[in-house]
């Protein structure tokens, strides 16, 4: 199983703007910079992860390919360059051999000099094109999107379903969707996914977010990979912002004016929040480490608690007179002035 989500690494939505990506990257890079946390291996790895994620998501071309192909986008880069080189040079050798763009990819191996690869295209150029050249982009679409691959034999033959005359097909991953609650994303969960009548149990790791992809190698039909795309249900109490959580907590007028301890529910359990005297409505408190776990190594996010002051709904005549006397004593300047 392989989980890799650059958006989750930076704590941004898949619809994030370039400015939001840049802001998130700078924040995380500062927090985990080796100069700030010398000798901290977790922070060092986190720093590398956010740099890797930013390198891809800050580049519009790379981001487009990543959004389309997921973790396979780099194979697209290598394939595109190899295809261009083959078109210029009239042949680039075995693309699945050592040093080739698909060396070791998806079950391909160096087949030796007796292996011939023929890339069939559906374009106006004819029935097939050997090697890279004009048919290479069609071959790449076949590799990642489903298509025909014929004429491969020997040790270099790809993983896939067999057809007549030794034909092979490299099949695209099968996608399924798993809808989970925020609590399940926090604690981890499992889901039964039905793929063409076959029921598979999928372990969902802690920290996933909407758009996270869990890959099960070879578990789909015909030996394909199965990619489970996570969809997170909205929550009635908590709002998620990457690894951080936000929630509102109602308090009484007494608690806001005089201070005190307030019980706050988190996804870990209940904690006590100490309010100072004169806590204003809308004041936000940060509870460190009470947010979501991260997919990769690193400290969990934080929980931000926003205060909502609930005033008494009905006052007796006696209470109204007492409130008037109190407010006359506790003179308050006009906040709108």
DAWO-V73006 format. One line per field, one symbol per residue. psi: psi as a letter, one per 40 degrees, with the letter a starting at -180 (. if undefined). burial: b if it has 16 or more other ideal C-beta (glycine too) atoms within 10 Angstrom, else e. Layout:
BEGIN
psi = ???
burial = ???
END
This chain:
BEGIN
psi = hhhhhddddefiieeiiddddddddddddddehdddghehdddddddddddddddddehdddddddddebeeddddddddddddddddefheaheeaheiefhehfeiiheieehhhhhhieaeeadihiabadeddddddddeehaihiehiadehihahiaifeiihhhiihiihhhiidddddeiaiihhhhfehhhhhhhiieiiheihhhhheeaifeiihhhhhhhiiiedihhgbeiiiiihhiidddddeiahhhhhiedaiihhhhiifhihehhihhheeaiiidiiiiiaihhhhhhhhihdhhidddddddddddddghhihee.
burial = eebbbbbbbbbbeeebeeeebeebbeebeeebeeeeeeeeeebbebbebbeebbebbeeeebbebbeebbebbebbeebeebbeebbeeeebebbbbeebbbeebbebbbbeeebebbbbbeeeeeeebebbbbbbbbbbebbbeebbbbbbeeebbbebeeeeeeebbbbbbbebebebebebbbeebebebebeeeeeebebeebbbbbbbbbbeebbeeebbbbbebebeeeeebebebbbbbbebebeeebbbeebebebebbeeeeebebeeebeeebebebeebbbbbbbebbbbbbbbebebeeeeeeeeeeeeeeeeeeeeeeeeeeee
END
